[in-house]
Amino acid sequence: MGVGELGNFAAYGFAPASLIAPLGCVSVIASALISVIFLKETLCVSDIVGGTLAITGTYILVTFAPHTSTHITAQLIQFYFISWHFLLYLMIEVIAFCILLFVYKKRNTKHIVIVMLLVALLASLTVISVKAVSGMIAESIQGHLQLIYPIFYVMLVIMVVSCAFQIKFLNQAMKMFDATEVVPINFVFFTASAIVAGIIFYQEFEDLALLNIFMFLFGCLLSFLGVFLIARNRPKAKKQESNFIAMDIIPGGRRTDRVQPESKTETYGSLAAKFMCNRGGQTEDS
């Protein structure tokens, strides 16, 4: 995973962010193939259809995506960072993030869309900062030192902080919801946020023809549909259905009923419940 993420990090320094992000569907296809070969999972028809759609969509979006990437320098990042359209985008994103965080934390609304939107909003900053850091490192390796500028370290801090909180919310989503729900929704939201970030911050669609934009979005749509079809048939984690201890697994236990009384009774969680269980056991023994 470390080698793969290192390659993903390096790719942002040489190609547009709107091209790199949708290619994440390749990992979903690869995981489906690995699960069939090594974990002996059943290959369904929807897996084949989903893989075909994802590969077709990937080919279309790669063909029609912007392929020219400007050299990322500290001066260029500073110019993009203080541009009015990015500042407006950042303000809207911060307001939306605060509202979603309030609903999620204070209102205790545990909906998968809210959690994944929080991840996506952080992911847009991650994509912007990763491309900036990767591009400036690449320029420094080629002989044009960019590490002496403060903007490099600003972007580095944004990258680390946004990645950390993004992983935090993603882990919370994986605990509350099944992976078959989290994976496709996260892929769609992350890809959309990365494309929007590339368009607004790096102006990647500035000289792209209308046909190329339409075919690129169509390729993304096919990839989204393919990922959904692959993920929907993954095995779901088994949920624990009961929260009681069976007496038959306790050494010396004679009663095979539940220890925990019903939550609607007056003795729920009280010491009297213990005596009720004991009295019931004595009655049965008698």
C-alpha positions, 0 to 999 in steps of 0.5 A: 500500500505504501508503494502504491500510495507513493506512486499515486503521490508522484502521479499528481506531480506530472498529470492533471488531478482531474485525470488521476482521481478517476483512475481510482476505480482500477483499485476496485477492479483489482480488489474484486479480481484478487478476492476471486482468485485468492479468497475464493469468492464467487464471480457474479454477472454484475462483477463482470458487467461492472468491471467492463463498464469501469474499464470502458469508462476509464478508457474514455476519460483517459482519452478525453481528459486534459493531458497538459499539466503546467509546471508547478512552481511556488510562484504559480501556487501562490498566484492560484492560492490568492485568486478570487475564484479559489477564495470563493470556493474555499469559503463555500467549502468551509461553510458547508463543512461547518454545517455538516459537522454541526449536523453530524456531531451536535444533532447526532445525525449518523447518515452515510451521505453526511459522513462521506461529504465531510470526507469529500470536502477534506479530499478536495483540499488533499488533492490540491495540496498533494499536487502542489507538494508533489509538483514542487518536489519534482521541480526541485529534483529537476534543478529548480529549487522550490523548497525554500518558499513558505508556500511549500510548507503551507501546502505540506501542513494542509496535506498532512492535516486534511489527510489525517481528518479524512482518514478519521471520518472514513474510519468512522464511516467504516465502523457505522456502515458496511464497506459495500456502501462506503466504497462506491459512495466514497469513490464517487464523492472523492472523484467529484471533489478532486475534479472540481478542485482541479478545475477551480484551483489549477484551471485544468479545463480552461482550454478543453473543448466542449466535446472533450468535457462531455466525453470525460464526464461520460467516462466518469459516469460509466466508472461510477456505475461500474464501481457500484455494480462491483461493490454491491455484491461484496459480502457484508459483515455480519452484525451482532444480533444480541447483547446477552450471555447464554448461561449454557456457555458458563461452567456450572450454569444450569439455565439456558435463558438470557441473563440480561432482562428485557429493556422495557421492564422496571428491573432492567439493569437493576440488582433485582434482575439478578434475583429474578433470574436466580428465582426463576432458576430455582423454580425450574429446579424445583 
